[in-house]
Every structure is written in structure tokens, then in C-alpha cells.
Amino acid sequence: MNNQLSKNFKSAGLSESDIQTVFSGIAAMRADEKRFDVYFDQNWSTAFVTSECFYVLISVAHIAYTDYLGQLSDADKAEKKNTLTAINELCRRASQQYLEILTLVRNGFSDGAFARWRSMYELSVICSFIHKYGEPVAEKFIEASDSQDRYDWAMACGEFSEKKRHVTFGDILKLCDMDAEVWKDNYTVANQTVHASPQGTFDRLSDRDSQRSGYGIAAPAIQSANTLALISSMLFSLFPEEKTMDKMSLAAKWLDELTEAYVETHEKLFDE
């Protein structure tokens, strides 16, 4: 133990016996983590690799699209300038969240992963809305980044009454081109997981008897990949390009392999 840490313990009022107890506990925690990591690698490594492969395939498509956009003039992109900017930034954010979810999944935190997917899903709804209504909405969305406006930028779509005080996420969801019913059950569970609800407290995705578990990780792993594919497809459709679409098609096909890997592993490990 370094001198500074020792001073911190003593200034907090811990005795030498207390300090030894703390370090014994830390050693036990680290030993448990190593055992869990070995167990996880033995059982879930194939599934995790499919998630990583998917991210690489999506990244390759994004690189191809970025190269293609670089070949277009500002005039070529002018009529969708704001839409491209908004959806591209939403897509970048979703890509980061996918990696965050994968990190949680790889460490056995299914509830945290599914809670993070909730944000990805909401990004996909906003993407769909901006994709549908285009430049006026995209421009207001970008301008709102310097304000406290959450959803009122969506008024620019022209679908809401001028008497409406505030736009909600539910209002946007009703107007976007996504099939809300397909995602409804998962989004409901994700909301329960995020909030201090009785369902999210007593009916958790993970194993209630363990802080880290493989139980429940399949759902956020699969849903996050599908959501990233959806958002990426909306971005690529703004200025369609053959090479990008071919690479995106490969990533989309890989989703079947990813889904099968997680479902098969879950069914093998958990008798349900």
C-alpha cells in the first residue's frame, strides 16, 4: 500500500485492522472477477466476437460512406446539409453507445446494458423523425443544441398545432416512420430498468442472486446491434452509394449470425 493511500485510510479513522479487512475484501473481489471472466470467456466468447465483428463491418461501411461524401461538392450536399449533419452526429453517438453496451454485456451487467439501449432506441426515433421531415426540422434540431429545448425543435415539422405548448418524445414517436409496435415491449422493459419502478427493482433482467451474470445479456446485445444498423441505414440513404450499401448489406446479414450466437448460448446455459 502506498503512503498516500495509507494516510487517506488513517485520516478517515480506519485502524490497521480495518485496513487489513478492506484489502482482504479487495483481494476477494478481484479473485471473484477473475473466476467470472474465465467462466464468461468459456461460454460467451463466440457471441462476443459476433458483436465485435458487427461493429467492424458497420465501421467499414461508415468509412466507405465518409470517403464518398468527401468526393461530393458542397453544392451536391446543399439540399440535405442540415439533415446530414444531424443524422451523422446521432449515428456517431449511437456507435459510441453500442460500444458502451458491449462493455456492459461483456462484464455481465444486463440491466445496465438494456438501460443504455433505451438511449440508442430514442436516438433511432429522433433519426427517423429528422429523416422524414428533412431540412427544417434538422436545422432546428441543430440550433437547439445551444438551448434547454428538449423536443420543441420538432414543431418545425408543421404537424403540431400552434397552440401546443410543448412537444414530447411520444409525439415524435407517433409521427416518425418507425414501427413502434415492434420495439414497444423492449422499450417498456428498458424504461422500467432505467427508472425506480417496482418492475425494474423486482423483475430485473439479470440474475437477482448475482451482481454479474450472463443471464439477460442477450437482449441488449441483439437489440443494440439492430438499432445501430437501423440508424446507419438512415444515414446512408441520404446520399445512396453502391459500395457503402454493399458493405451495409454484409453487416445486416451478419445480424442473423449475431442473434443466433446469443440465443444459442443463452439456451445452452439457462434451462427455460
N, C-alpha and C positions, 0 to 999 in steps of 0.2 A: 504494500500500500504506500502511495507516495505521500510526502509530508503534507502537502496542501489538503489532500483528502482526509488525512488523519486529523488535521486542525479543524476541518469542517465538521467531522463527526463529534469531536470534543466540544466545539463551540455550540453544537446542538444538544449537548448534555448527555451524550452516549458514553457509557463506561466501556472499558476494554472488553468486558464480557458481552456487552451489547454489540460491539463492533464485530467480534468473532461470530456472533449469531447471524448478523447481517451478511457477512462474507460466506458463511456456510450456506445460507439461503441462496445467495447469488450462484454459488458453485452448483447447487442442486438444480436451480433453474436452467443453467447452461447445459447441464447433463441431460435434462429432460428435452431441451431444444434439440440437442444432437440426436437423441433417440428418435424424436419425432421427425426430424429431417431425413434420417435414414429410412424410416417407415414410409414417408411421403415419396421419397425418390424411388423406392422399390415398387410402389403401387401406382403412382400418378405421373411418372416421368414421361411416358408416351403421350399422355393427354397434354401435359405442359408444353412439350415440343410442338404439338399441333398448334397451340396458341401462339407460340413464338414464330412458327412458320407462317401463320396467317398474317402476323404483323409485318414480317419481312415482305411478303407478297403485296400487301397493301402499300407499304413504303415504296416498293419498286414502281407501283402504279403512280403514286404521288410524284415521284422523281420524274417519270416519263411525262406526266401532265405539266409539271413545272417547266420542264425543258420546252415543251410545245408552246406553252403560254409565252415563254421568252422569245419565241420566234414571231409572235403576233405583234402588230404595231398597236400603239395606244388607240388609234382610230378604230382598229378591228375590235378592241375590247370596250370601247367607249359606252356603248348602249347597255352594257351589263357591268360597268365598272364597280359600282357600289355593291351589287349583288355578289359579284365575285369576291370582293374584299370581305364582306360579311360572312359568307358561307365558308370561305377559305379559313378565316380565323376560327370559326366554330368547329371546323374539321380539325384544325391543329389542336384545339382544346380537347376534342373528343379523342384524338390519338394519344394525348398525354394521359387522359383518364383511363384509356384502355390499359396502358402500362401500369397505372396505379392499381387497377382492378386485378391485373395479372399478379402483381406483387402480393396483394392480399390473398388471392386464391392460392398462390404457391406456399403461403405461410399458414393456410388453414383458417382464415378469417372470412367465412362465407357471408356473415351478416354485414360486415363492413364492406365487402366487395359488392354485395347487392345494393347496399345503400349508395355506394358510389355509382353503380349503374343507373340509379334513378336520375342522377345529373346527366349522364350520357343520353338517356331517353329524352329528357327535356330538351337537350341540345338538338336532337333529331327532329323534335316537333317544331322548334323555332326555325331550324333549317328548312323544313318543309313549307312553313308559312312564308318565309322570305323567298324561297324558290318559286312559290305560286304567285305572289303579288309583285315581285320584282323591285325595280329601282326606287320607287317612292318609299316603300317600307324599308328597304335596305339602307337607304340614306338616313332615315330617321333612327334606325337601329344603331348605326354608327355614331350619329350625333349624340344619342342618349348615353354613350359611354362616359361622357363628362358630366353626367347628371345623376340624380337619385331615381330617375324614371325606371321602373321595372318592366312594364309591359305597355305603357300608354303610347309608345312609339308605333305600336301596331294600329293605332287609329288611322294611320296613313293609307291603310288598305281600302278605305272608303266603305267598308261593310257595316260599320257601327254608327248608331245614332249620335248626333252631335250633343244630345242631352246626356249621353253616357259619361259618368264621372271617371271611372277607371276601367281599364281592360285587365282581365285576369288570364292566367295561363289556361284555364278551362275554356275561355272564349276563343283563344288562339287555337286550341286543340280541335274545337268544333269546326273551324274554318280551313284548317290545313288539309292536305291531300293524303294524309296517312290514315290507315285503317286502325282507329283507336281500339276497336274490339279485340284485335289480335294481341295487343300489348296490355289490355286492361287488367287482367289478373296479376301479371307480373308487376305492373306499376302499383297496383294496390298493395301488394306484399312489400314492395320497396318503400312505399310511404309509411307503412306500419313499422318497418325496420328502422327508418330514419327518426320517426317521432317517438315520444314517450307513451306509446299506446300499449294497452294490455296485450294485444296480439303480438306486437314486436317484443314484448317482455316475456310472455309465457310460451308463445308459439314461434320460437326462433328457428331460423334455417339450420343453424349449426347444432351439434351435439350439446345438449344442456349440461352434460356432466364434464365437459372439457372446454378449456379456453380456446384450444386449437383443434380442429377436426377436419377430416376430409368430407364429412357429411355436409351437403348443401353447396359445395363449391362448384358443382357442375352448372347450376343455373346461371350464376353471374358470368362464368367463363363463356358459356354459349351465347347468352344474351348480349354481352358486351361486343363480341365478335360480329354478331348480326347487326348491331346498331352502328358500329364503325363502318361496316360495309354499306349500309343504307346511306349514311351521311356522305361517305366518299363518292357514292354513285350520284348523289345530287350535285356535288361539286363538279364531277367530271362531265355531267350532262350539260353544263352551261356552255362549254365550247367543246363538243364531242370530237374525239381524235382517235383514230383506229388503233394505234399502238397502246394507248392508255386503256382503251376499252378491252383489248385483248388481255392485258395484264390484270385488269379488274375482273375479267371473266374467270381467270385462273384462281384468283383469291376467292371469288364467290363459290366456285366448285369445291374449294378446299374446306368451306364451311361444313360440308357434309362429313368430311373426314374428321374435323374437329368435334362436331356434335357426336358422332359415333364413338370417338375415343373417350369422351367424358361420360356418356351414357353407359357404355360397356363397363368402364371402370367402376362407376357408381353401383351398377347392378351386381358386379362381382363382389364388391366389398360389403354391401349392405343388403341384407335379405329383406325385401319388402314385397 
